[in-house]
Amino acid sequence: MLLLVGCLSGKMLFPLGIPLPGLPLKLNTNWLLIASTLGLLWIVVLGLRFYFYGNRLERYHLWQEECRKADEAWKQWGQRHMALIKSVVLFPRKITASMIHRAKQDIEISTGLAKQIDYLSAESESRLSLLLSLAAEDVATLSEEIALNVYIILNDSVSDDTRARQMFTSAWQQHIGNIRDWQNLTVHQYLSPITLETWIKTPTLAATLVLVVQHSDDNDFSDGLAVMLMMNDDHARLWGFSDKKKIYRPMAVAPEDMATHYRLFIDAQPPASEAAGLLLADERSSLHTADIMEQSWDGGGKLDAGNVLNLETFIGPSGPAGAWLAMALAADLTVGHQSNYLVLAQDERQSVIGTIQ
């Protein structure tokens, strides 16, 4: 580029090399010196302008490329998920996704009324054993190469960590025995749904078993039981579980800025914009329904106002494990509706939204 500028400038300055008639030789020499100097400065300035313009243009293209890569990485991360190998959820009054799908208007409204599962033994040990029995076949058939991490979410008035471990060990021996063993066992009264993000990122080959046993003798919240066996997408593809239901990477959302964050969520996670249903895990989440519906419609989403459900409408106060109960129910609802479902729950300090497919 500079060579081209130099050539053009040389052609322009060539006439300056012709002495001006009528002027002394000394003045002609000074004129040529001044003109040549000005011409050289003009070439330098023009060259620098081309150089800095090219530099800025290159930086702009690099910036655009970095933005494109960041956007692709964000959307790729938004597609990460846990494959749901097995899922069962049990509620008071034997409420199921099928009942909700068929005739939700006929189900008695239970908002604010704690309900108990009265068709099963009230003992946590019996309930934990039942849940493990429902997943025993799937757990037992996992390859020995796949480690098993167990998370028990237990809310009752009589069981502590030690007691919970004893109950689980007893149930394991009864339903699985020595066929295989687990690697890690942790007991929680509360487990944030955002923990799914950690499981998705874990590079270690492992399956995750979540057992939810929720009961309140004081009727502070309703009963709920759930079992979910999961594996992150990277390993699920290798072990033939890629055709299972999917729980996509959840996103923490600031309640005071729900509209903006939800729009970011559906832009980054295409399965979320395809969702036709929304399941609220608790009554507080209903405060954000209008923002979510508006952003979904503005963003070309498929969310249907007729498929916005509140778990507490059917079972009463959803309790500390409400998010996990809602996810298990949403997994069943996707079958009846043949569509993805969003789940919105309240964490201790924030909202968490996720997609079930």
C-alpha positions as CSV (number, residue, x, y, z in Angstrom):
1,M,0.0,0.0,0.0
2,L,2.8,2.4,0.9
3,L,4.6,1.6,-2.4
4,L,1.5,2.5,-4.3
5,V,1.1,5.7,-2.4
6,G,4.8,6.5,-3.1
7,C,4.4,5.9,-6.8
8,L,1.3,8.1,-7.1
9,S,3.0,10.8,-5.1
10,G,6.0,10.7,-7.3
11,K,3.9,11.2,-10.4
12,M,2.2,14.2,-8.7
13,L,5.5,15.7,-7.6
14,F,7.3,15.2,-10.9
15,P,6.2,18.6,-12.3
16,L,7.8,20.3,-9.3
17,G,11.2,19.2,-10.6
18,I,10.8,21.6,-13.6
19,P,12.4,25.0,-12.8
20,L,10.0,27.9,-12.7
21,P,10.8,30.4,-15.5
22,G,11.9,33.9,-14.5
23,L,13.2,32.9,-11.0
24,P,16.9,32.8,-10.1
25,L,18.4,29.3,-9.8
26,K,18.7,29.7,-6.0
27,L,15.0,30.4,-5.6
28,N,14.2,27.5,-7.9
29,T,16.4,25.2,-5.7
30,N,14.6,26.4,-2.5
31,W,11.2,25.9,-4.2
32,L,12.1,22.4,-5.1
33,L,13.4,21.7,-1.6
34,I,10.2,23.0,0.0
35,A,7.9,21.1,-2.4
36,S,9.9,17.9,-2.0
37,T,9.7,18.2,1.8
38,L,6.0,18.9,1.8
39,G,5.5,16.0,-0.6
40,L,7.5,13.6,1.5
41,L,5.5,14.7,4.6
42,W,2.3,14.2,2.7
43,I,3.4,10.7,1.8
44,V,4.3,9.9,5.4
45,V,1.0,11.2,6.8
46,L,-1.0,9.4,4.1
47,G,0.9,6.2,4.8
48,L,0.4,6.4,8.5
49,R,-3.3,7.0,8.0
50,F,-3.5,3.9,5.8
51,Y,-1.5,1.9,8.4
52,F,-3.6,2.9,11.4
53,Y,-6.8,2.4,9.5
54,G,-5.7,-1.1,8.5
55,N,-4.7,-1.8,12.1
56,R,-8.1,-0.6,13.4
57,L,-9.9,-2.7,10.7
58,E,-7.9,-5.7,11.7
59,R,-8.7,-5.2,15.4
60,Y,-12.4,-4.8,14.5
61,H,-12.4,-8.1,12.6
62,L,-10.6,-9.8,15.5
63,W,-13.1,-8.4,17.9
64,Q,-16.0,-9.6,15.8
65,E,-14.4,-13.1,15.6
66,E,-14.0,-13.2,19.4
67,C,-17.6,-12.2,19.9
68,R,-18.7,-14.9,17.5
69,K,-16.6,-17.5,19.3
70,A,-17.9,-16.4,22.7
71,D,-21.5,-16.5,21.4
72,E,-21.0,-20.0,20.0
73,A,-19.4,-21.2,23.3
74,W,-22.2,-19.7,25.4
75,K,-24.8,-21.5,23.2
76,Q,-22.9,-24.7,23.2
77,W,-22.7,-24.5,27.0
78,G,-26.5,-23.8,27.1
79,Q,-27.0,-27.1,25.3
80,R,-25.2,-29.1,28.0
81,H,-27.5,-31.4,30.0
82,M,-28.0,-34.4,32.2
83,A,-29.6,-37.5,30.6
84,L,-32.4,-38.7,32.8
85,I,-32.1,-42.5,32.8
86,K,-34.8,-43.1,35.4
87,S,-37.4,-40.8,37.0
88,V,-40.3,-41.5,39.4
89,V,-42.2,-39.0,41.5
90,L,-45.0,-39.7,44.1
91,F,-47.4,-37.0,45.5
92,P,-50.3,-36.9,47.9
93,R,-53.6,-38.1,46.6
94,K,-51.7,-40.1,44.0
95,I,-51.5,-37.1,41.7
96,T,-49.6,-37.8,38.5
97,A,-48.6,-36.0,35.4
98,S,-51.2,-38.0,33.5
99,M,-54.0,-36.7,35.8
100,I,-52.8,-33.1,35.4
101,H,-52.6,-33.5,31.6
102,R,-56.0,-35.0,31.3
103,A,-58.1,-32.9,33.7
104,K,-56.1,-30.5,35.8
105,Q,-59.3,-28.5,36.4
106,D,-60.8,-31.4,38.3
107,I,-58.0,-31.6,40.8
108,E,-58.8,-30.0,44.1
109,I,-56.8,-26.8,44.7
110,S,-54.4,-27.3,47.6
111,T,-52.5,-24.0,47.7
112,G,-51.4,-23.3,51.3
113,L,-52.7,-26.7,52.6
114,A,-50.0,-29.2,53.5
115,K,-50.9,-32.7,52.2
116,Q,-49.5,-36.1,53.2
117,I,-48.9,-39.3,51.3
118,D,-51.4,-41.5,53.2
119,Y,-51.3,-44.5,50.8
120,L,-47.7,-45.4,51.9
121,S,-46.0,-46.0,55.2
122,A,-45.1,-42.7,56.9
123,E,-41.7,-44.1,58.0
124,S,-38.8,-42.5,56.1
125,E,-36.9,-45.8,56.0
126,S,-39.8,-47.5,54.2
127,R,-40.1,-44.6,51.8
128,L,-36.4,-44.5,51.0
129,S,-36.4,-48.3,50.4
130,L,-39.4,-47.9,48.0
131,L,-37.6,-45.2,46.0
132,L,-34.4,-47.3,45.7
133,S,-36.4,-50.3,44.6
134,L,-37.9,-48.3,41.8
135,A,-34.5,-47.5,40.4
136,A,-32.7,-50.7,41.4
137,E,-32.8,-52.4,38.0
138,D,-31.4,-49.4,36.2
139,V,-28.7,-48.9,38.9
140,A,-27.7,-52.6,38.9
141,T,-27.3,-52.7,35.1
142,L,-24.9,-49.7,35.0
143,S,-21.4,-50.8,34.1
144,E,-18.9,-51.2,36.9
145,E,-16.8,-48.6,35.1
146,I,-19.4,-46.0,35.9
147,A,-19.0,-44.6,39.4
148,L,-22.3,-43.9,41.3
149,N,-22.7,-40.7,43.4
150,V,-25.8,-40.7,45.7
151,Y,-27.5,-37.6,47.0
152,I,-30.3,-38.1,49.6
153,I,-32.5,-35.1,50.2
154,L,-34.3,-35.9,53.5
155,N,-36.7,-33.7,55.4
156,D,-38.3,-35.3,58.4
157,S,-38.3,-34.8,62.1
158,V,-36.5,-38.0,63.2
159,S,-33.6,-38.7,60.8
160,D,-30.1,-37.2,61.0
161,D,-27.1,-37.9,58.7
162,T,-26.0,-41.1,60.4
163,R,-29.6,-42.5,60.5
164,A,-30.1,-41.6,56.8
165,R,-26.9,-43.5,55.9
166,Q,-28.0,-46.5,57.9
167,M,-31.4,-46.5,56.2
168,F,-29.8,-46.2,52.7
169,T,-27.3,-49.0,53.4
170,S,-30.1,-51.3,54.5
171,A,-32.2,-50.5,51.5
172,W,-29.2,-51.0,49.2
173,Q,-28.5,-54.5,50.6
174,Q,-32.2,-55.4,50.2
175,H,-32.6,-54.3,46.6
176,I,-29.2,-54.3,45.0
177,G,-26.9,-56.2,47.3
178,N,-23.4,-57.0,46.1
179,I,-24.2,-56.4,42.4
180,R,-22.4,-53.1,42.6
181,D,-21.5,-50.4,45.1
182,W,-21.7,-46.6,45.2
183,Q,-18.7,-44.3,45.4
184,N,-20.1,-41.2,47.3
185,L,-23.1,-40.7,49.5
186,T,-24.2,-37.3,50.8
187,V,-27.3,-36.4,52.8
188,H,-28.9,-33.0,52.5
189,Q,-31.9,-31.2,54.0
190,Y,-31.7,-28.8,51.1
191,L,-29.9,-29.1,47.8
192,S,-29.9,-26.2,45.3
193,P,-31.0,-27.1,41.8
194,I,-28.1,-25.1,40.5
195,T,-26.0,-28.1,41.6
196,L,-26.9,-29.7,38.3
197,E,-24.4,-27.3,36.7
198,T,-21.6,-28.9,38.7
199,W,-22.7,-32.4,37.7
200,I,-22.8,-31.4,34.0
201,K,-19.3,-30.1,34.1
202,T,-17.8,-33.1,36.0
203,P,-15.3,-34.8,33.6
204,T,-15.3,-38.0,35.8
205,L,-17.3,-40.9,34.4
206,A,-20.2,-41.2,36.9
207,A,-23.9,-41.5,37.3
208,T,-25.9,-39.5,39.8
209,L,-28.7,-40.9,41.9
210,V,-31.0,-38.4,43.7
211,L,-33.5,-39.7,46.3
212,V,-36.0,-37.2,47.7
213,V,-37.9,-38.1,50.9
214,Q,-39.9,-35.1,52.2
215,H,-42.3,-35.2,55.1
216,S,-43.3,-32.7,57.8
217,D,-45.0,-33.9,61.1
218,D,-45.9,-30.2,61.7
219,N,-47.5,-29.8,58.3
220,D,-45.1,-27.1,57.4
221,F,-45.0,-28.5,53.8
222,S,-46.4,-31.4,51.9
223,D,-45.1,-34.8,51.4
224,G,-43.2,-35.7,48.2
225,L,-41.0,-38.6,47.0
226,A,-38.8,-38.7,44.0
227,V,-36.0,-40.8,42.5
228,M,-33.8,-39.6,39.6
229,L,-30.9,-41.4,38.0
230,M,-28.8,-39.2,35.7
231,M,-25.6,-39.0,33.7
232,N,-24.1,-35.9,32.0
233,D,-24.4,-35.7,28.3
234,D,-20.7,-36.4,27.4
235,H,-20.8,-39.8,29.1
236,A,-24.5,-40.5,28.2
237,R,-23.6,-40.4,24.5
238,L,-20.8,-42.9,25.1
239,W,-23.0,-45.3,27.1
240,G,-26.1,-45.3,25.0
241,F,-28.3,-42.9,27.1
242,S,-28.5,-40.0,24.6
243,D,-32.1,-40.9,23.7
244,K,-33.3,-40.3,27.3
245,K,-35.1,-37.3,28.7
246,K,-32.9,-34.3,29.3
247,I,-32.5,-31.8,32.1
248,Y,-30.6,-28.9,30.5
249,R,-28.2,-26.7,32.3
250,P,-30.1,-24.4,34.7
251,M,-29.5,-20.7,35.0
252,A,-29.5,-18.6,38.2
253,V,-31.7,-15.5,37.6
254,A,-32.0,-12.4,39.7
255,P,-35.7,-12.0,40.6
256,E,-35.6,-8.2,40.3
257,D,-34.3,-8.5,36.7
258,M,-36.3,-11.6,35.5
259,A,-37.2,-10.2,32.1
260,T,-33.7,-9.5,31.0
261,H,-32.2,-12.7,32.4
262,Y,-35.0,-14.9,31.0
263,R,-34.5,-13.4,27.5
264,L,-30.7,-14.2,27.8
265,F,-31.6,-17.7,28.9
266,I,-33.9,-18.5,26.0
267,D,-31.4,-17.0,23.5
268,A,-28.6,-19.2,24.8
269,Q,-30.7,-22.4,25.2
270,P,-32.8,-23.2,22.1
271,P,-34.7,-26.0,23.9
272,A,-36.0,-23.4,26.3
273,S,-37.5,-21.2,23.6
274,E,-39.2,-24.4,22.2
275,A,-40.9,-25.1,25.6
276,A,-44.7,-25.0,25.5
277,G,-45.1,-25.5,29.3
278,L,-43.9,-23.8,32.5
279,L,-44.0,-25.5,35.9
280,L,-43.6,-23.3,38.9
281,A,-42.1,-25.1,41.9
282,D,-43.6,-22.7,44.4
283,E,-46.0,-19.9,44.9
284,R,-43.4,-17.2,44.9
285,S,-42.3,-18.1,41.4
286,S,-45.8,-17.0,40.1
287,L,-44.7,-13.4,40.6
288,H,-42.6,-13.7,37.5
289,T,-45.0,-15.4,35.2
290,A,-46.0,-12.2,33.3
291,D,-42.3,-11.3,32.6
292,I,-41.6,-14.8,31.3
293,M,-44.6,-15.0,29.1
294,E,-43.9,-11.5,27.6
295,Q,-40.3,-12.3,26.9
296,S,-41.2,-15.7,25.4
297,W,-43.6,-14.2,23.0
298,D,-41.3,-11.3,22.1
299,G,-38.5,-13.8,21.5
300,G,-40.5,-16.1,19.3
301,G,-40.9,-18.7,22.0
302,K,-43.7,-21.3,22.1
303,L,-44.8,-20.9,25.7
304,D,-48.6,-21.4,26.1
305,A,-50.4,-19.5,28.9
306,G,-52.7,-22.5,29.2
307,N,-49.7,-24.7,30.2
308,V,-48.4,-22.6,33.0
309,L,-48.8,-24.8,36.1
310,N,-48.0,-24.3,39.8
311,L,-46.9,-27.4,41.7
312,E,-48.4,-26.0,45.0
313,T,-51.8,-25.8,43.3
314,F,-51.9,-29.6,43.3
315,I,-49.9,-30.7,46.4
316,G,-49.8,-27.7,48.7
317,P,-46.6,-26.1,50.0
318,S,-43.8,-27.8,48.0
319,G,-41.2,-27.6,50.7
320,P,-37.4,-27.5,50.6
321,A,-37.2,-30.2,47.9
322,G,-39.8,-28.5,45.7
323,A,-37.4,-27.8,42.8
324,W,-36.5,-31.5,42.6
325,L,-40.1,-32.6,42.8
326,A,-41.0,-30.2,40.1
327,M,-38.2,-31.4,37.8
328,A,-39.4,-35.0,38.2
329,L,-43.0,-34.0,37.5
330,A,-41.9,-31.9,34.5
331,A,-40.1,-34.9,33.1
332,D,-43.4,-36.8,33.1
333,L,-45.4,-33.8,31.8
334,T,-43.1,-33.7,28.7
335,V,-44.5,-37.1,27.7
336,G,-48.1,-36.1,27.9
337,H,-47.7,-32.8,26.2
338,Q,-45.0,-34.0,23.7
339,S,-43.2,-30.7,24.4
340,N,-40.4,-29.3,26.5
341,Y,-41.2,-27.9,29.9
342,L,-39.5,-25.0,31.8
343,V,-39.2,-25.3,35.6
344,L,-38.9,-22.1,37.7
345,A,-37.9,-22.5,41.4
346,Q,-36.8,-20.2,44.2
347,D,-33.3,-20.8,45.5
348,E,-32.2,-19.4,48.9
349,R,-31.2,-16.1,47.4
350,Q,-32.2,-16.3,43.7
351,S,-34.5,-17.9,41.2
352,V,-33.3,-20.9,39.1
353,I,-34.8,-21.8,35.8
354,G,-34.2,-24.9,33.7
355,T,-35.5,-26.8,30.8
356,I,-36.7,-30.4,30.6
357,Q,-36.9,-32.2,27.3
